[in-house]
Amino acid sequence: MRVVLDTNVLLSALISPHGPPDVIYRAWRAARFEIVTSVTQLDELRRASRNPKFKTVLQPHRVGAMVNNLQRALVLEYLPSDIEADDSFDAFLLAMAVAGNAEYLVTGDHRAGLLQRGHIGHTRIVTPAAFCAEAL
């Protein structure tokens, strides 16, 4: 099973070790599914982790370890550029889902319109809690 995890899910896994995002990240580390990521997302993860609002809750060495771990995922270098999203910053997530032939795109972002969209192609767009209930 291939899965795209929104950057907010990855950051949440680092911030709180007790929620569905951490359960999902640990399940991937235990080889229960394959993560689809991209050079674009890895850059976003690095950038977001340096945001001042995360300074007190994210430890740089844990972010670095996550980025290194994600290098072993299916890392897409090129993404389709013709995919649109309500929030243009989320278009790359939809492109990763399509290009990576993912079964799920997992996001915690309720305001961006991804969850309301529900799917792209055969990829279902779900919350971390729904993914845990359905797939883990």
C-alpha positions as CSV (number, residue, x, y, z in Angstrom):
1,M,0.0,0.0,0.0
2,R,1.3,3.4,-1.0
3,V,0.5,6.5,1.1
4,V,1.2,10.2,0.9
5,L,1.5,11.9,4.2
6,D,0.8,15.7,4.3
7,T,3.7,17.6,5.8
8,N,1.4,18.6,8.7
9,V,1.0,14.9,9.6
10,L,4.8,14.4,9.6
11,L,5.4,17.4,11.8
12,S,2.6,16.3,14.1
13,A,4.3,13.0,14.5
14,L,7.4,14.8,15.8
15,I,5.4,17.2,18.0
16,S,3.2,14.6,19.8
17,P,4.2,11.0,20.4
18,H,0.7,10.0,21.4
19,G,-1.6,10.8,18.4
20,P,-2.6,9.1,15.1
21,P,0.2,10.9,13.2
22,D,2.8,9.2,15.4
23,V,1.1,5.9,15.1
24,I,1.2,6.3,11.3
25,Y,4.8,7.2,11.2
26,R,5.8,4.3,13.5
27,A,3.7,1.9,11.3
28,W,5.7,3.1,8.2
29,R,9.0,2.6,10.1
30,A,7.7,-1.0,10.8
31,A,7.3,-1.5,7.0
32,R,3.4,-1.7,7.2
33,F,3.1,0.5,4.1
34,E,5.2,2.5,1.7
35,I,5.4,6.3,1.9
36,V,5.4,8.3,-1.3
37,T,7.2,11.6,-0.9
38,S,9.1,14.0,-3.1
39,V,12.0,16.3,-3.2
40,T,9.5,19.2,-2.9
41,Q,8.0,17.8,0.3
42,L,11.4,17.1,1.9
43,D,12.3,20.7,1.2
44,E,9.0,21.9,2.7
45,L,9.6,19.7,5.8
46,R,13.0,21.3,6.3
47,R,11.6,24.8,5.8
48,A,8.6,24.3,8.0
49,S,10.7,22.9,10.8
50,R,12.7,26.2,10.9
51,N,9.5,28.2,11.4
52,P,9.8,30.2,14.6
53,K,6.4,28.9,15.8
54,F,7.9,25.4,15.9
55,K,11.2,26.4,17.6
56,T,10.0,25.4,21.1
57,V,8.3,22.1,20.1
58,L,10.6,20.6,17.4
59,Q,14.0,19.3,18.1
60,P,16.3,19.8,15.0
61,H,17.9,16.4,15.4
62,R,14.5,14.7,15.2
63,V,13.6,16.6,12.1
64,G,16.9,15.6,10.6
65,A,16.4,12.0,11.5
66,M,12.9,12.0,9.9
67,V,14.2,13.6,6.7
68,N,17.0,11.0,6.6
69,N,14.4,8.2,7.1
70,L,12.2,9.6,4.4
71,Q,15.1,9.3,1.9
72,R,14.4,5.5,2.0
73,A,10.7,6.1,1.0
74,L,9.6,6.3,-2.6
75,V,11.0,9.8,-3.4
76,L,9.6,11.4,-6.6
77,E,11.9,13.9,-8.2
78,Y,9.4,15.1,-10.8
79,L,5.8,15.8,-10.2
80,P,3.0,16.6,-12.7
81,S,2.4,20.3,-12.9
82,D,-1.1,20.2,-14.3
83,I,-2.9,19.3,-11.0
84,E,-4.8,22.0,-9.3
85,A,-5.9,22.3,-5.7
86,D,-8.1,24.9,-3.8
87,D,-4.9,25.8,-1.9
88,S,-2.1,26.1,-4.5
89,F,0.4,25.0,-1.8
90,D,-1.3,21.6,-1.6
91,A,-1.1,20.9,-5.4
92,F,2.2,19.0,-4.9
93,L,0.5,16.6,-2.5
94,L,-2.2,15.7,-5.1
95,A,0.6,15.4,-7.7
96,M,2.5,13.0,-5.4
97,A,-0.6,10.9,-4.9
98,V,-1.2,10.7,-8.7
99,A,2.4,10.2,-9.7
100,G,3.1,7.7,-6.9
101,N,-0.1,5.7,-7.5
102,A,-1.0,6.1,-3.8
103,E,-4.1,4.5,-2.2
104,Y,-4.3,7.2,0.5
105,L,-3.4,10.8,1.0
106,V,-3.5,11.5,4.8
107,T,-3.9,15.1,5.9
108,G,-4.9,16.9,9.1
109,D,-5.6,20.2,7.3
110,H,-9.3,20.7,7.4
111,R,-9.3,24.2,6.0
112,A,-7.4,23.6,2.7
113,G,-10.1,21.7,0.9
114,L,-8.3,18.4,0.5
115,L,-10.5,16.5,2.9
116,Q,-13.6,18.0,1.3
117,R,-12.3,16.9,-2.0
118,G,-12.3,13.3,-0.7
119,H,-10.2,11.7,-3.5
120,I,-8.1,12.3,-6.6
121,G,-8.3,9.5,-9.0
122,H,-8.2,6.3,-7.0
123,T,-6.5,8.0,-4.0
124,R,-8.7,8.5,-1.0
125,I,-8.0,11.7,1.0
126,V,-8.5,11.0,4.8
127,T,-7.6,12.2,8.2
128,P,-4.9,10.5,10.3
129,A,-7.6,9.0,12.6
130,A,-9.5,7.6,9.6
131,F,-6.4,6.1,8.1
132,C,-5.5,4.4,11.4
133,A,-9.0,2.9,11.6
134,E,-9.2,1.8,7.9
135,A,-5.7,0.8,7.1
136,L,-3.7,0.0,10.2
